[in-house]
Amino acid sequence: MSSLRRLVVVTAHLASAVATTGAHAGAKDESAAEWLAPKWFNEWHDGLAGKGLSFGATYIADNIGNVSGGTGRGAIHLGRFDFSVDADLEKLFGWTGGRFVANAFEIYGRGLTRNYVHNLATISEIEALPEARLYTAYFEQSFYNNALNIRVGQQAADVEFFDSETDDLFINGTFGCDAPWIIGQVRWDYDIDIGDRPLAGNFTPGAWQHFGQFDDQRFTAQGLSIADPSGTGIAAKLRGNFGIFAVVEQTLYRPPSVTEKGVSASLPGVTAFGRIAYSPPDRNLIDLYLDGGIGFVGFVPGRPLDRFGMAVAYMRISGADRNLDRDTQFFSGPPGPVRSNETLLELIYEAHMKPGWLLAPYFQYVFRPSGGIPNPTDPGGLSRIGDAAVFGLTSTLRY
């Protein structure tokens, strides 16, 4: 869920949030600076960071092929260059608790979802139309020793909200608006004591409110079905939208050698997550969303930083859209598929090649792409798009 958001956000972290140390720094947090850039450049970069101005770059390349189902078989290559700036205003100007963050990226290549699978949850999290974009640009002010943070500017909602540590392992875009809107959440951290070993977890409920206009998913302003030929066929406009959501994360296992607390999916051990979200069915294509997964770190002999995991996601097509499909059949003729849900499974192995470089082969299976819409390659429109099996290889290089 990688859409751009312009928003004002307030987050509060309650209970005992504990920072982790670098004793078991995860592979995803490493930099390739030592072997990728010359020494003089790294020294210049580190000198700026020490004064409060940090910048970084990440390159992600994805090679994916659809071997069955979808609307066609084929393979693609796409990539994204990310550039970021993080300014600590306290170090730079003495502004206590102030921070400015900006991130931009350049996307190239074709997407597998829009060319071969046509599903709702994009196969690759970096899939988008090729162009340069400003992803985030916001000012942050922290209060009460970072217990309360206020951000003003542009930010992707799934960076801080409806997010978990473990879901960062996976590739599919589901595992994350020009009119003004507001979103907020509260996180409770806790420990579950199993024997003498406390296992960290957290629970994060939240909600959002949008103040723009949204199309009714079934009816016109006159109260007729959009599919009714005697009506205008133009969806009624509904004012506002909202959603509620919750995230739970839980550490399931840590080896005795790990002393750090928290649910970091980069530390050796096993972590799991689950998420749920609901929005009104009369103005949203998906009214119920569920996902969950499990990640393992440090279980491959001789490769302590490698990770692997499995995740599933379920997206229910709203009742209004399902009824619109039935209306269309009633008014327009031969029966076709009625959308129900899209469900997907992902398996991934992330290999740590060298500091700052990760290579991740993965497999995804998509059940009922786009909820089961008619296959555009079927002239009669009676069959739905077939379930899709996808194999991919992602390379990530981080400075």
Buried (B, 14 or more C-beta within 10 A) or exposed (E): BBEBBBBBBEBEBEEEBEEBEEEBBBBBEBBBBEEBBEEEEBEEBEEEBEEBBBBBBBBBBBBBBBEEBBBEEBBBEBBBBBBBBBBBBBBBEEBEBBBBBBBBBBBBBBBBBBBBBBBBBBBBBBBBEEEEEEBBBBBBBBEEEEEBBBBEBBBBBBBBBBBBBBBBBBBBBBBBBEEEBEBBBEBBBEBEEEEEEBBBBBBBBBBBEBEBEBBBBBBBEEEBBBBBEEBEEEBBEBEBBBBEBBBBBBBBBBBEEBEBBBBBBBBBBBBBBBBBBBBBBBBBBBBBBBBBBBBBBBBBEEEEBBBBBBBBBBBBBBEBBBBBBBBBBEBEEEEBBBBBBBBBBBBBBBBBBBBBBBBBBBBBBBBBBBBBBBBEEBEEBEEBBBBBBBBBBBBBBBB
